[in-house]
Amino acid sequence: MAAPWEALPYGQYVPALLDSYENVGGLNNSDSHNMPSKGAVGQICEELLQILFPGFHDEDALHHGLLVEVTSQRFSRVMLRLEDQVRKAVRIGDPKKPTGKTPPILRKFCQTLPGVRELLLTDVECAYDGDPSAVSREEIILSYPCIEAIAIQRCAHLLHKAGAPVIPRMMTEWAHSRTGIDIHPGASIGTHFFIDHGTGVVIGETCRIGNNVKIYHGVTLGARSIAKTETGQAIKGQKRHPNVEDSVTIYPNSTILGGETVLGANSTIGANVFLMHSVPPNSLVIYEEKNLTILDKTQKRVKAAPEFSI
C-alpha cells in the first residue's frame, strides 16, 4: 500500500518531518488535548475592545436603543469563547485535569471588568491632556496604539490575577503584535497611564506603576540578569522589574532595570538613560553628552569651526 505522501507534491520530504516528530520532543501535541487557539484569543480581544469602547470598534454606528441588546449578545458570546479557551489552558500538561478552576476565574473577571472602563477613561484623559497634537478624545480611542495595548493589558491583568494560565499572555502578545507595545499581564498599572507613540515599549511582569505616569517610545522597564539555582535553572516568582511611583515621566529609549529599583514620585528620567538603581522623589535624571560637535555643512571640514558644542 502506498504511503499517503507518495502522490503529493513535495511528498518526498514528509518522512523526514515525521521522523522529527519522533526524535524532537517538547514540540508535539498530537496525542494530547486541544490547546488554546491563538485565533480564538485574538477574536476575544477584538470583542473585548467592542465591549469596552461601544461604537468605536464597529463598522456601523451603534445606536443607543440597541446598546442593551448588542452588549448582552456580545458579552455572552465573548464569555463563552473565553470559557472554552481558559478550560483548555487549565488542562495544559494534564488533559484529564478537572476544570473546576474555570468558573471562579470567569466570575472574578466578569465582576471586575466594569472597573476597567473607569481606568481606561483616565487613560484617555491623560493622553488628551498630555499630547498637544490630540484634537479630540475620539481620535485617541480610534488611533492611539497605547489605548488598545493598555485596554487589553488591563483585561489580561484581571484574568492573570484570577488565576487563568496562558490566556492572559496570549492576549497581551496579540496587542503587542498590533501595537509594538509589550506589557506583561502581571504588571500592575495605576490610573492615568499614557504611552506616547509607544513603539518598542517593554514593561515586565513584576512592574508596579503608580498613577499619572507617562512614558515614551523605546522605554524598557526590565529585569537584570536572572538569578539561577546551583543547577542553572532560572529562579521564578521573584520581583525582577522596577517600581514607578506616581507622576513619573520617562523619556524615549531609557532602560530601567531591576526588582529593587524604584523611581521616586514626581521624577523625570531623560532620554537614553540606563539606570539600575533607585532614585529619590523629585529627581531629574539626564544623560549629559560629551564631545558632540555641530558643524556648518557648507564649509570645508578641514577649516570648519564648531558653531556650538553640547
NUVO-409678 format. One record per residue (C-alpha): residue in three letters; x, z, y; residue number from 0. Coordinates in pm, 1 decimal, decimal comma. Each point is the difference from the previous one (the first is absolute). Example, Ala and Ser with C-alpha at 12.3 -4.5 7.8 and 13.67 -1.06 7.14 Angstrom:
R / romar / X / Z / Y / numar
R / ALA / 1230,0 / 780,0 / -450,0 / 0
R / SER / 137,0 / -66,0 / 344,0 / 1
! end
This chain:
R / romar / X / Z / Y / numar
R / MET / 0,0 / 0,0 / 0,0 / 0
R / ALA / 136,6 / -98,6 / 339,6 / 1
R / ALA / 86,2 / 274,5 / 244,2 / 2
R / PRO / -241,3 / 18,5 / 298,7 / 3
R / TRP / 270,9 / -100,5 / 247,9 / 4
R / GLU / 133,8 / -305,6 / -181,7 / 5
R / ALA / -241,4 / -254,5 / 152,4 / 6
R / LEU / 10,1 / 147,8 / 348,9 / 7
R / PRO / 213,6 / -114,2 / 294,2 / 8
R / TYR / 312,6 / 216,6 / 18,6 / 9
R / GLY / -109,2 / 161,4 / -325,2 / 10
R / GLN / 353,9 / -3,9 / -134,8 / 11
R / TYR / 87,3 / 284,7 / 239,2 / 12
R / VAL / -278,2 / 234,2 / -116,8 / 13
R / PRO / 181,2 / 146,0 / -305,8 / 14
R / ALA / 283,5 / 134,7 / 214,1 / 15
R / LEU / -251,3 / 160,1 / 234,7 / 16
R / LEU / -183,9 / 158,0 / -293,1 / 17
R / ASP / 330,8 / 131,2 / -130,9 / 18
R / SER / 54,8 / 170,7 / 332,2 / 19
R / TYR / -333,9 / 179,2 / -46,0 / 20
R / GLU / 140,1 / 150,9 / -317,5 / 21
R / ASN / 346,8 / 75,5 / 132,3 / 22
R / VAL / -60,0 / 113,0 / 357,9 / 23
R / GLY / -209,6 / 314,7 / 9,6 / 24
R / GLY / -174,9 / 163,8 / 292,4 / 25
R / LEU / -157,9 / -318,1 / 138,8 / 26
R / ASN / -272,1 / -66,7 / -253,6 / 27
R / ASN / -358,0 / 124,9 / 0,2 / 28
R / SER / -151,7 / -236,1 / -255,2 / 29
R / ASP / -99,3 / 275,2 / -245,5 / 30
R / SER / -103,9 / 256,0 / 259,3 / 31
R / HIS / -303,4 / 45,8 / 223,1 / 32
R / ASN / -110,6 / -213,4 / 290,0 / 33
R / MET / 224,7 / 81,5 / 295,9 / 34
R / PRO / -114,0 / 26,2 / 361,1 / 35
R / SER / -40,9 / -339,3 / 165,3 / 36
R / LYS / 192,6 / -89,7 / 314,7 / 37
R / GLY / -272,6 / -248,5 / 85,4 / 38
R / ALA / -273,0 / 261,5 / -38,8 / 39
R / VAL / 191,4 / 251,9 / 210,4 / 40
R / GLY / 45,6 / -263,4 / 269,8 / 41
R / GLN / -373,8 / -61,7 / -1,2 / 42
R / ILE / -58,9 / 375,2 / 31,3 / 43
R / CYS / 223,5 / 4,0 / 307,3 / 44
R / GLU / -186,7 / -292,6 / 155,0 / 45
R / GLU / -334,7 / 171,5 / -55,0 / 46
R / LEU / 126,6 / 333,5 / 129,5 / 47
R / LEU / 100,4 / -173,6 / 323,6 / 48
R / GLN / -352,9 / -140,0 / 24,6 / 49
R / ILE / -142,4 / 350,5 / -45,4 / 50
R / LEU / 239,9 / 162,4 / 245,5 / 51
R / PHE / -45,3 / -271,5 / 265,5 / 52
R / PRO / -351,8 / -140,8 / -53,3 / 53
R / GLY / -35,8 / -341,4 / 157,3 / 54
R / PHE / 373,1 / -49,4 / 58,4 / 55
R / HIS / 89,9 / -131,1 / -346,6 / 56
R / ASP / -305,2 / -221,3 / -51,7 / 57
R / GLU / -37,0 / -372,6 / 52,1 / 58
R / ASP / -347,2 / 45,7 / 147,9 / 59
R / ALA / -135,0 / 256,4 / 242,7 / 60
R / LEU / -125,8 / 322,5 / -153,5 / 61
R / HIS / -324,9 / 89,4 / 171,4 / 62
R / HIS / -76,4 / 366,9 / 53,3 / 63
R / GLY / -328,9 / -30,4 / -186,5 / 64
R / LEU / 186,5 / -99,6 / -315,5 / 65
R / LEU / 271,3 / 265,5 / 26,0 / 66
R / VAL / -163,7 / 249,6 / -236,7 / 67
R / GLU / -72,9 / -255,9 / -270,9 / 68
R / VAL / 334,2 / -179,3 / 24,9 / 69
R / THR / 201,7 / 323,9 / 7,7 / 70
R / SER / -190,8 / 141,0 / -298,3 / 71
R / GLN / 67,8 / -310,5 / -206,7 / 72
R / ARG / 363,0 / -26,8 / 105,9 / 73
R / PHE / 78,6 / 362,6 / -62,0 / 74
R / SER / -161,2 / 0,1 / -344,9 / 75
R / ARG / 185,3 / -319,2 / -91,2 / 76
R / VAL / 341,5 / 119,2 / 117,0 / 77
R / MET / -39,0 / 339,7 / -165,6 / 78
R / LEU / -93,5 / -152,6 / -335,1 / 79
R / ARG / 303,1 / -226,9 / 23,6 / 80
R / LEU / 219,1 / 293,1 / 102,4 / 81
R / GLU / -136,9 / 212,5 / -284,3 / 82
R / ASP / 100,2 / -267,7 / -249,2 / 83
R / GLN / 352,4 / -27,6 / 141,9 / 84
R / VAL / 57,6 / 375,8 / 22,0 / 85
R / ARG / -119,2 / 44,2 / -359,7 / 86
R / LYS / 251,9 / -260,5 / -114,8 / 87
R / ALA / 275,7 / 164,3 / 202,8 / 88
R / VAL / -72,5 / 344,1 / -143,6 / 89
R / ARG / 49,7 / -142,5 / -349,1 / 90
R / ILE / 340,5 / -154,2 / 64,5 / 91
R / GLY / 234,1 / 124,2 / -273,3 / 92
R / ASP / -287,0 / 136,8 / -208,0 / 93
R / PRO / -278,7 / -256,2 / -59,7 / 94
R / LYS / -215,1 / 254,0 / -187,2 / 95
R / LYS / 24,7 / 264,4 / 270,1 / 96
R / PRO / -341,3 / 131,1 / 112,4 / 97
R / THR / -88,1 / -110,3 / 350,6 / 98
R / GLY / -165,6 / 319,8 / 117,9 / 99
R / LYS / 241,3 / -2,2 / 293,7 / 100
R / THR / -158,8 / -308,9 / 152,0 / 101
R / PRO / -335,2 / 141,3 / 127,0 / 102
R / PRO / 151,9 / 289,8 / 200,1 / 103
R / ILE / 258,4 / -235,5 / 152,4 / 104
R / LEU / -276,0 / -232,0 / 119,3 / 105
R / ARG / -216,1 / 288,1 / 127,6 / 106
R / LYS / 285,5 / 128,2 / 215,1 / 107
R / PHE / 62,8 / -349,0 / 131,7 / 108
R / CYS / -366,1 / -56,6 / 89,4 / 109
R / GLN / -26,8 / 336,8 / 173,3 / 110
R / THR / 307,5 / -52,7 / 217,8 / 111
R / LEU / -31,5 / -372,2 / 79,1 / 112
R / PRO / -217,6 / 46,0 / 314,5 / 113
R / GLY / 284,3 / 203,8 / 151,5 / 114
R / VAL / 225,6 / -304,8 / -24,3 / 115
R / ARG / -219,0 / -181,7 / 252,9 / 116
R / GLU / 43,3 / 286,6 / 244,8 / 117
R / LEU / 378,3 / -20,6 / -39,7 / 118
R / LEU / -0,9 / -377,9 / 37,7 / 119
R / LEU / -187,7 / 30,0 / 327,4 / 120
R / THR / 288,7 / 208,8 / 134,3 / 121
R / ASP / 248,5 / -259,4 / -129,0 / 122
R / VAL / -181,5 / -281,3 / 178,5 / 123
R / GLU / -13,7 / 203,0 / 321,0 / 124
R / CYS / 371,2 / 76,4 / -28,3 / 125
R / ALA / 80,1 / -369,3 / -42,7 / 126
R / TYR / -215,4 / -93,7 / 296,2 / 127
R / ASP / 151,1 / 266,0 / 224,7 / 128
R / GLY / 356,3 / -66,7 / -116,8 / 129
R / ASP / 13,4 / -379,5 / 13,0 / 130
R / PRO / -33,4 / -162,1 / 344,3 / 131
R / SER / -68,6 / -337,2 / -164,1 / 132
R / ALA / -316,2 / 123,9 / -173,0 / 133
R / VAL / -303,6 / -136,7 / 183,9 / 134
R / SER / -266,7 / 166,8 / -217,0 / 135
R / ARG / -49,7 / 230,8 / -294,2 / 136
R / GLU / -160,3 / -289,6 / -184,8 / 137
R / GLU / 324,7 / -195,0 / 28,5 / 138
R / ILE / 188,0 / 291,6 / -154,2 / 139
R / ILE / -232,3 / 28,4 / -300,3 / 140
R / LEU / -5,7 / -374,4 / -56,8 / 141
R / SER / 365,4 / -85,8 / 45,1 / 142
R / TYR / 236,1 / 298,5 / -8,4 / 143
R / PRO / 167,3 / 34,3 / -341,4 / 144
R / CYS / 57,4 / 371,8 / 48,9 / 145
R / ILE / -373,6 / 74,3 / -2,3 / 146
R / GLU / -46,0 / -174,4 / -334,1 / 147
R / ALA / 306,3 / 168,2 / -152,6 / 148
R / ILE / -94,8 / 345,4 / 129,7 / 149
R / ALA / -363,1 / -38,9 / -110,2 / 150
R / ILE / 98,8 / -82,5 / -356,7 / 151
R / GLN / 266,2 / 272,6 / -5,8 / 152
R / ARG / -249,1 / 261,4 / 116,8 / 153
R / CYS / -238,6 / -100,0 / -280,4 / 154
R / ALA / 281,9 / -8,6 / -254,9 / 155
R / HIS / 116,2 / 341,3 / 120,1 / 156
R / LEU / -341,8 / 144,7 / -84,8 / 157
R / LEU / 23,0 / -139,0 / -352,5 / 158
R / HIS / 359,2 / 121,0 / -30,7 / 159
R / LYS / -102,1 / 354,1 / 97,0 / 160
R / ALA / -295,1 / -15,6 / -238,5 / 161
R / GLY / 237,3 / -75,9 / -288,4 / 162
R / ALA / -53,2 / -370,9 / -59,9 / 163
R / PRO / 311,8 / -153,9 / -158,8 / 164
R / VAL / 142,3 / -344,4 / 83,5 / 165
R / ILE / -301,5 / -131,7 / 192,2 / 166
R / PRO / 98,5 / 153,3 / 337,1 / 167
R / ARG / 345,0 / -160,8 / -22,5 / 168
R / MET / -153,9 / -334,5 / -92,3 / 169
R / MET / -222,9 / 26,3 / 307,9 / 170
R / THR / 282,9 / 69,5 / 244,1 / 171
R / GLU / 210,7 / -276,6 / -154,7 / 172
R / TRP / -292,0 / -237,1 / 51,1 / 173
R / ALA / 2,9 / 96,3 / 368,2 / 174
R / HIS / 380,8 / -26,0 / 4,9 / 175
R / SER / -12,9 / -357,7 / -127,8 / 176
R / ARG / -245,3 / -95,0 / 277,4 / 177
R / THR / 148,2 / 187,3 / 294,1 / 178
R / GLY / 368,3 / 67,1 / -68,8 / 179
R / ILE / -71,4 / 373,6 / 44,5 / 180
R / ASP / 91,6 / 217,3 / -299,2 / 181
R / ILE / -161,4 / 345,4 / 10,0 / 182
R / HIS / -1,0 / 203,6 / -320,1 / 183
R / PRO / -343,4 / 147,5 / -82,6 / 184
R / GLY / 157,7 / 344,6 / -25,8 / 185
R / ALA / 100,1 / 4,2 / 366,9 / 186
R / SER / -209,9 / 231,9 / 216,5 / 187
R / ILE / -91,2 / -144,9 / 341,3 / 188
R / GLY / -176,0 / 176,0 / 286,3 / 189
R / THR / -230,7 / -138,9 / 267,2 / 190
R / HIS / 79,3 / -265,0 / 263,0 / 191
R / PHE / 262,5 / -188,0 / -201,7 / 192
R / PHE / 127,0 / -335,1 / 129,6 / 193
R / ILE / 253,9 / -242,2 / -146,8 / 194
R / ASP / 86,1 / -261,1 / 262,3 / 195
R / HIS / 64,1 / -347,1 / -150,4 / 196
R / GLY / 56,0 / 162,5 / -338,5 / 197
R / THR / 216,0 / -242,2 / -198,8 / 198
R / GLY / 262,6 / 175,8 / -208,7 / 199
R / VAL / -132,2 / 355,5 / 38,8 / 200
R / VAL / 60,0 / 226,1 / -301,6 / 201
R / ILE / -152,4 / 347,9 / -28,2 / 202
R / GLY / 89,3 / 197,9 / -311,2 / 203
R / GLU / -211,9 / 206,2 / -236,0 / 204
R / THR / 76,3 / 349,9 / 129,6 / 205
R / CYS / -11,3 / -78,6 / 373,9 / 206
R / ARG / -209,9 / 229,0 / 212,5 / 207
R / ILE / -100,1 / -163,2 / 328,0 / 208
R / GLY / -176,5 / 195,1 / 273,7 / 209
R / ASN / -244,3 / -108,5 / 268,5 / 210
R / ASN / 58,8 / -254,5 / 276,8 / 211
R / VAL / 301,5 / -160,5 / -167,4 / 212
R / LYS / 106,1 / -353,3 / 92,1 / 213
R / ILE / 258,0 / -203,9 / -189,2 / 214
R / TYR / 123,7 / -355,7 / 36,2 / 215
R / HIS / 95,9 / -278,6 / -238,2 / 216
R / GLY / 293,8 / 44,9 / -232,5 / 217
R / VAL / -20,1 / 379,4 / -9,3 / 218
R / THR / 84,5 / 171,1 / -329,4 / 219
R / LEU / -103,4 / 356,2 / -79,9 / 220
R / GLY / 187,3 / 20,6 / -326,1 / 221
R / ALA / 193,9 / 211,4 / -247,7 / 222
R / ARG / 366,4 / 74,7 / -32,4 / 223
R / SER / 178,5 / -49,0 / -333,6 / 224
R / ILE / -224,2 / 112,6 / -282,5 / 225
R / ALA / 86,8 / 325,9 / -175,1 / 226
R / LYS / 59,8 / -41,8 / -372,9 / 227
R / THR / 20,0 / 217,5 / -306,6 / 228
R / GLU / 317,9 / 44,2 / -203,5 / 229
R / THR / -112,9 / -288,4 / -218,5 / 230
R / GLY / -42,4 / -229,9 / 298,3 / 231
R / GLN / -377,5 / 5,9 / 22,2 / 232
R / ALA / -155,2 / -1,4 / 347,0 / 233
R / ILE / -162,2 / 333,9 / 90,5 / 234
R / LYS / -357,9 / -71,4 / 102,9 / 235
R / GLY / -247,6 / 205,1 / 198,5 / 236
R / GLN / 238,7 / 122,2 / 269,8 / 237
R / LYS / -40,6 / -31,9 / 375,7 / 238
R / ARG / 210,9 / -307,6 / 77,5 / 239
R / HIS / -131,0 / -143,1 / 325,3 / 240
R / PRO / -6,5 / 122,0 / 360,9 / 241
R / ASN / -264,3 / 187,7 / 193,4 / 242
R / VAL / -104,2 / -144,7 / 335,0 / 243
R / GLU / -167,8 / 249,0 / 229,5 / 244
R / ASP / -263,7 / -68,0 / 264,8 / 245
R / SER / 48,6 / -252,4 / 282,7 / 246
R / VAL / 321,7 / -156,2 / -130,9 / 247
R / THR / 92,6 / -360,4 / 79,7 / 248
R / ILE / 246,0 / -192,7 / -218,8 / 249
R / TYR / 127,8 / -332,5 / 133,8 / 250
R / PRO / 87,8 / -311,5 / -205,4 / 251
R / ASN / 240,3 / -10,2 / -293,0 / 252
R / SER / 74,0 / 371,7 / -9,0 / 253
R / THR / 59,4 / 168,6 / -334,8 / 254
R / ILE / -87,1 / 366,2 / -54,1 / 255
R / LEU / 95,5 / 142,2 / -339,1 / 256
R / GLY / -31,2 / 321,6 / -196,8 / 257
R / GLY / -256,4 / 253,1 / -114,0 / 258
R / GLU / 146,3 / 271,9 / 221,7 / 259
R / THR / 1,1 / -219,3 / 310,5 / 260
R / VAL / -256,2 / 93,0 / 266,1 / 261
R / LEU / -58,8 / -191,0 / 321,2 / 262
R / GLY / -115,3 / 263,6 / 245,1 / 263
R / ALA / -317,7 / -43,9 / 202,6 / 264
R / ASN / 6,8 / -220,4 / 311,6 / 265
R / SER / 331,6 / -158,1 / -100,0 / 266
R / THR / 98,3 / -362,7 / 52,0 / 267
R / ILE / 227,3 / -182,3 / -242,8 / 268
R / GLY / 156,4 / -308,0 / 155,8 / 269
R / ALA / 53,0 / -334,5 / -167,9 / 270
R / ASN / 256,5 / -46,4 / -279,8 / 271
R / VAL / 57,5 / 373,0 / -50,7 / 272
R / PHE / 120,5 / 120,1 / -342,0 / 273
R / LEU / -91,2 / 366,2 / -47,4 / 274
R / MET / 36,2 / 237,0 / -294,7 / 275
R / HIS / -52,5 / 337,3 / 167,8 / 276
R / SER / -270,4 / 172,8 / 199,3 / 277
R / VAL / -39,2 / -14,2 / 375,7 / 278
R / PRO / -176,1 / 268,5 / 207,9 / 279
R / PRO / -318,7 / -60,8 / 194,9 / 280
R / ASN / 24,1 / -203,2 / 320,4 / 281
R / SER / 314,0 / -182,1 / -114,5 / 282
R / LEU / 110,1 / -346,2 / 111,3 / 283
R / VAL / 216,6 / -162,4 / -265,7 / 284
R / ILE / 172,3 / -322,5 / 99,7 / 285
R / TYR / 278,5 / -221,8 / -128,1 / 286
R / GLU / 240,5 / -73,6 / 283,1 / 287
R / GLU / 168,5 / -333,7 / -55,7 / 288
R / LYS / 365,0 / -48,1 / 87,0 / 289
R / ASN / 194,6 / -310,3 / 93,0 / 290
R / LEU / -307,9 / -212,6 / 52,6 / 291
R / THR / 97,3 / -265,1 / 255,1 / 292
R / ILE / -226,6 / -258,1 / 160,5 / 293
R / LEU / 168,7 / -313,3 / 136,5 / 294
R / ASP / -109,5 / -289,6 / 216,1 / 295
R / LYS / -46,5 / -291,9 / -241,8 / 296
R / THR / 67,0 / -254,9 / 274,3 / 297
R / GLN / 356,5 / 123,4 / 48,6 / 298
R / LYS / 293,5 / -68,2 / -229,2 / 299
R / ARG / 51,9 / 282,2 / -244,3 / 300
R / VAL / 371,2 / 37,0 / 82,5 / 301
R / LYS / -68,7 / 64,3 / 367,5 / 302
R / ALA / -338,7 / 163,1 / -13,0 / 303
R / ALA / -28,2 / 354,1 / 124,3 / 304
R / PRO / -273,4 / 228,7 / -128,6 / 305
R / GLU / -310,1 / 8,0 / 215,4 / 306
R / PHE / -68,9 / 350,4 / -128,1 / 307
R / SER / 64,8 / 212,0 / -302,3 / 308
R / ILE / -212,4 / 249,0 / -186,0 / 309
! end
